[in-house]
Amino acid sequence: MINARLYAGRDSDACYFILTSWEDEEFWHKAQERQNPRDLLLNSSSELLTTTPEQWQMYYLWGYSRPSAQSTIAAAHLATVRPDQTERVQRAWIESLQRQAIQPTLAFAFLTRGRSVDTASYGVNGMAARQENAPRSTFLNLLSWPGETQQKDFYGDQNYKAFRGFLNQVGMERIIMLEPQP
Protein backbone atom coordinates (compact mmCIF):
# COMPACT_ATOMS: atom_id res chain seq x y z
CA MET A 1 0.00 0.00 0.00
CA ILE A 2 1.32 3.43 -0.95
CA ASN A 3 -1.12 5.69 0.88
CA ALA A 4 -4.23 5.62 3.08
CA ARG A 5 -6.61 8.46 3.94
CA LEU A 6 -9.49 8.44 6.40
CA TYR A 7 -12.60 10.62 6.32
CA ALA A 8 -15.55 10.71 8.74
CA GLY A 9 -19.10 11.55 7.75
CA ARG A 10 -20.35 15.08 8.43
CA ASP A 11 -24.05 14.30 8.33
CA SER A 12 -26.11 12.64 11.04
CA ASP A 13 -25.27 9.23 9.56
CA ALA A 14 -22.17 7.79 11.15
CA CYS A 15 -19.94 6.74 8.27
CA TYR A 16 -16.26 6.47 7.49
CA PHE A 17 -14.57 6.64 4.12
CA ILE A 18 -11.19 4.93 3.83
CA LEU A 19 -9.10 5.44 0.69
CA THR A 20 -6.07 3.28 -0.05
CA SER A 21 -3.64 3.61 -2.95
CA TRP A 22 -1.63 0.72 -4.29
CA GLU A 23 1.48 0.62 -6.48
CA ASP A 24 -0.38 -1.36 -9.12
CA GLU A 25 -3.25 -3.80 -9.56
CA GLU A 26 -1.03 -6.85 -9.03
CA PHE A 27 -0.01 -5.66 -5.54
CA TRP A 28 -3.65 -4.93 -4.71
CA HIS A 29 -4.71 -8.44 -5.72
CA LYS A 30 -1.88 -10.04 -3.74
CA ALA A 31 -2.80 -8.09 -0.61
CA GLN A 32 -6.51 -8.94 -0.65
CA GLU A 33 -6.19 -12.01 1.58
CA ARG A 34 -4.46 -10.29 4.47
CA GLN A 35 -5.08 -6.54 3.95
CA ASN A 36 -8.54 -6.30 2.42
CA PRO A 37 -10.04 -3.27 4.23
CA ARG A 38 -13.62 -4.56 4.01
CA ASP A 39 -12.73 -7.96 5.50
CA LEU A 40 -10.53 -6.40 8.18
CA LEU A 41 -13.45 -4.21 9.27
CA LEU A 42 -15.91 -7.09 9.25
CA ASN A 43 -13.59 -9.36 11.26
CA SER A 44 -12.50 -6.81 13.86
CA SER A 45 -15.46 -4.50 14.52
CA SER A 46 -18.52 -6.13 13.05
CA GLU A 47 -20.59 -5.39 16.18
CA LEU A 48 -19.95 -1.66 15.65
CA LEU A 49 -21.06 -1.69 12.01
CA THR A 50 -24.67 -0.90 11.17
CA THR A 51 -24.30 -2.18 7.59
CA THR A 52 -21.83 -4.17 5.54
CA PRO A 53 -18.96 -1.95 4.29
CA GLU A 54 -18.87 -1.19 0.60
CA GLN A 55 -15.62 -1.50 -1.32
CA TRP A 56 -14.64 -0.42 -4.83
CA GLN A 57 -11.64 -1.03 -7.04
CA MET A 58 -11.08 2.19 -8.95
CA TYR A 59 -8.62 3.49 -11.53
CA TYR A 60 -7.28 7.03 -11.43
CA LEU A 61 -8.49 9.38 -14.19
CA TRP A 62 -7.76 12.92 -12.99
CA GLY A 63 -6.35 14.65 -9.94
CA TYR A 64 -5.62 18.05 -8.43
CA SER A 65 -3.78 19.21 -5.33
CA ARG A 66 -3.12 22.70 -3.98
CA PRO A 67 -0.59 22.08 -1.19
CA SER A 68 -1.03 25.59 0.25
CA ALA A 69 -4.71 24.88 1.02
CA GLN A 70 -5.57 22.76 4.06
CA SER A 71 -8.55 20.44 3.50
CA THR A 72 -11.18 20.96 6.20
CA ILE A 73 -14.29 19.57 4.48
CA ALA A 74 -14.78 17.04 1.71
CA ALA A 75 -17.41 15.26 -0.33
CA ALA A 76 -17.38 11.91 -2.08
CA HIS A 77 -19.55 11.78 -5.19
CA LEU A 78 -20.25 8.18 -6.14
CA ALA A 79 -22.09 7.83 -9.44
CA THR A 80 -23.21 4.87 -11.50
CA VAL A 81 -24.15 5.69 -15.07
CA ARG A 82 -25.69 3.83 -17.96
CA PRO A 83 -23.00 1.80 -19.78
CA ASP A 84 -23.74 3.52 -23.10
CA GLN A 85 -22.99 6.91 -21.49
CA THR A 86 -19.83 6.00 -19.55
CA GLU A 87 -17.25 7.47 -21.94
CA ARG A 88 -19.29 10.63 -22.48
CA VAL A 89 -19.72 11.14 -18.72
CA GLN A 90 -15.99 10.56 -18.16
CA ARG A 91 -15.01 13.23 -20.73
CA ALA A 92 -17.58 15.73 -19.44
CA TRP A 93 -16.63 15.16 -15.79
CA ILE A 94 -12.92 15.67 -16.45
CA GLU A 95 -13.61 18.82 -18.50
CA SER A 96 -15.82 20.18 -15.72
CA LEU A 97 -13.19 19.51 -13.06
CA GLN A 98 -10.42 21.03 -15.18
CA ARG A 99 -12.45 24.25 -15.56
CA GLN A 100 -13.11 24.33 -11.81
CA ALA A 101 -9.44 23.71 -10.94
CA ILE A 102 -8.49 27.02 -12.60
CA GLN A 103 -10.26 28.83 -9.76
CA PRO A 104 -8.59 28.36 -6.34
CA THR A 105 -11.59 26.81 -4.56
CA LEU A 106 -10.39 23.19 -4.30
CA ALA A 107 -7.70 21.98 -1.91
CA PHE A 108 -7.54 18.39 -3.22
CA ALA A 109 -9.60 16.36 -5.68
CA PHE A 110 -9.53 13.30 -7.86
CA LEU A 111 -11.77 11.34 -10.20
CA THR A 112 -11.65 7.56 -10.56
CA ARG A 113 -13.62 4.95 -12.43
CA GLY A 114 -14.12 1.31 -11.53
CA ARG A 115 -16.46 -1.19 -9.98
CA SER A 116 -17.84 -2.43 -6.71
CA VAL A 117 -15.80 -5.28 -5.29
CA ASP A 118 -17.58 -8.40 -4.07
CA THR A 119 -14.82 -9.98 -2.00
CA ALA A 120 -16.53 -13.35 -2.23
CA SER A 121 -15.70 -13.42 -5.95
CA TYR A 122 -11.97 -13.75 -5.26
CA GLY A 123 -10.34 -17.15 -5.36
CA VAL A 124 -7.58 -18.54 -3.19
CA ASN A 125 -4.91 -16.74 -5.22
CA GLY A 126 -6.71 -13.39 -4.87
CA MET A 127 -7.52 -13.09 -8.57
CA ALA A 128 -10.98 -11.96 -9.63
CA ALA A 129 -13.01 -13.82 -12.18
CA ARG A 130 -12.39 -12.59 -15.75
CA GLN A 131 -15.82 -10.93 -16.06
CA GLU A 132 -15.19 -9.01 -12.83
CA ASN A 133 -12.28 -7.18 -14.49
CA ALA A 134 -14.45 -5.76 -17.26
CA PRO A 135 -14.64 -1.93 -17.34
CA ARG A 136 -17.55 -0.63 -15.28
CA SER A 137 -19.50 2.57 -15.14
CA THR A 138 -19.04 3.60 -11.51
CA PHE A 139 -17.22 6.87 -10.79
CA LEU A 140 -15.82 8.25 -7.55
CA ASN A 141 -15.05 11.97 -7.35
CA LEU A 142 -13.49 13.06 -4.07
CA LEU A 143 -13.49 16.82 -3.58
CA SER A 144 -12.05 18.77 -0.65
CA TRP A 145 -12.01 22.44 0.20
CA PRO A 146 -10.34 24.73 2.73
CA GLY A 147 -13.76 25.90 3.97
CA GLU A 148 -17.50 26.10 3.42
CA THR A 149 -17.27 29.32 1.38
CA GLN A 150 -15.06 27.61 -1.21
CA GLN A 151 -17.36 24.59 -1.23
CA LYS A 152 -20.40 26.81 -1.91
CA ASP A 153 -18.51 28.63 -4.69
CA PHE A 154 -17.56 25.31 -6.27
CA TYR A 155 -21.11 23.91 -6.22
CA GLY A 156 -22.53 27.29 -7.33
CA ASP A 157 -20.57 27.30 -10.60
CA GLN A 158 -23.04 27.28 -13.53
CA ASN A 159 -20.95 24.89 -15.66
CA TYR A 160 -20.73 22.44 -12.77
CA LYS A 161 -24.49 22.66 -12.20
CA ALA A 162 -25.04 21.89 -15.89
CA PHE A 163 -22.73 18.87 -15.67
CA ARG A 164 -24.53 17.57 -12.55
CA GLY A 165 -27.87 17.93 -14.37
CA PHE A 166 -26.51 15.83 -17.24
CA LEU A 167 -25.05 13.28 -14.81
CA ASN A 168 -28.38 12.83 -13.05
CA GLN A 169 -30.12 12.26 -16.41
CA VAL A 170 -27.86 9.33 -17.34
CA GLY A 171 -27.21 7.81 -13.93
CA MET A 172 -27.56 7.92 -10.18
CA GLU A 173 -25.32 9.93 -7.87
CA ARG A 174 -24.79 9.60 -4.13
CA ILE A 175 -23.00 12.36 -2.22
CA ILE A 176 -21.37 11.68 1.13
CA MET A 177 -20.28 14.77 3.06
CA LEU A 178 -16.98 14.16 4.87
CA GLU A 179 -14.35 15.60 7.19
CA PRO A 180 -10.69 14.65 6.73
CA GLN A 181 -9.26 12.79 9.74
CA PRO A 182 -5.64 12.87 10.92
N, C-alpha and C positions, 0 to 999 in steps of 0.2 A: 504494500500500500504506500502510495506517495503522500497523500494528504487526507485529512478528515476534518470536517466542519460540522458543528452542531448548532441547531436553531431550535428555539422553543416557540410554541404557538402564542400569539398575542390575543386571540379571541378567547371566549369563555371555554371553548373546547380545549382540553389538555392534550397537546400533541407535541411531538418532537420530530425534527427533520434532520436526519444524519446523511451527510454527503461524504462519499469516499472516492478517491481518485486512485487509479491503478496504472502502472507503467504501460501495460498493454492487456489485451483480452486474454492472452494465454496465462498471465499471472493471475488475473481475476478468476479464471476457471480453476486453476490449481488451488487457490486459496478458499474456494467455496466450502470444502469439507470442514475446515477448522476455523475460518474467519468470516463466515457468512453472517452479516449483521442481523438479518431477520431471524436466523436460527439461534444466534447468540442471545438475542432478546427473548425469544420464546422459551429457551432453556434456562435462563437465569432469572427472569422477572415476570413470568407469565401471569402471576397473580396480580400484578400491578397494571397489566394491560387490559383495556376495555374492549379492544378489537385486535384482530390479527394484523401485525405490521405489513405494510405494503412495501415491495421492493421492485426497483426497475434497473435494467441494464441499459445505459444510455451512451450515446456517442456525441462527442463535442462537435458543435457546429460554429459557434461564435462566442466571443468573450470580450469583456471590457473590465479594466481596473483603473481606478484613480487613487493611487497610494496616499495622496494627501488628504483624502476624505475618509473619515472613520464611519463605518457602517453601524447605524444604530437601530434601523428597522429594515425589514426585508419582506418579500412576498415570493412565494413559489406559485407559478402558474403552470398547472398540469393540464394539458389539452390532448384529447383524442379526436382525430379528424377522419373524415371519410377517406378511404385509401386512394380514390381517384383524385383527391385534392391535396394529397400529402406534399408533393413537390411544389405546388403553387403556394401552399401555406408556408413552407420552409423559406422560399424566396422572399415572400412578402414580410414574414416575421423578421428575417435578417435585415432587409431594407429598412423596416420600421425602427429596429434597434439601432442601426447605424446612424439614422437621422437623429434619433434621440441622444446618442452618445456625443454628438457635437456640442450639445448644451451640457453644462457641468452639473446636471442634477443627480446622476448615478454615482455611487461609490464603487460598486462591483456588480457585475451581471454576467450571465452566460445563458446560452441556449443549447439544448441537447435534444437528440431524437433517439428513440429506442422502443423498448417494450417492457411490459410487466414481466417479472420473473416469478415463475412458479417453481420453487425450490424442489418440489417433488419430481419435476421432470428431469433432474440431473441424475446421471448414473453414478456408479462407484468411482469412475475416473474423473468425475466433475464435468463431463462434457454434456452439453445440451443436445437434445434430439435435433436432427438437421432442420426440420420445419420450424423449430424454435428460433433459429438464427436468421430467419427471413426478415427483411426490413419491415418495420412496423410504423404505425402512424401516430405514435404518442410522443408529445413534446414536453419538455420541462424547461421553463424559463425562470431562472432565479434572478431576482432584482433586489438590490439593496441601496439604501439612500442614507445620507448623513442625518436627515431629519424629516419630519412630517411635511414641512413646506416644500421640500424638493420632491417628495413622493406625490403630493398634490399637483405640482407643476408637471411632473412626468405623466400622470394619468390624465391631466387636463389637456394635453397636446391633441390638437384636432386630427393630425395624421394617425396618432396612436389610437384614438377613439374609432377612426374609420377602419383601421386594421382589426381591432377587437370586434367591431360589428361584423366584418367579413368572417373572422374566425368563428364566431358564434352561429353563423349561417351554415358552415360546413362541418361543424363539430361541437364538442362539449368541452367546456373549460371549468376547472376548479381552481380557486384561488385560496391559498393558505397564508394568512398573515403571520409573520415570524419576527423573532428578535434573535440576533446573533448571540451565542453563548461563548464564554471564554474557554 
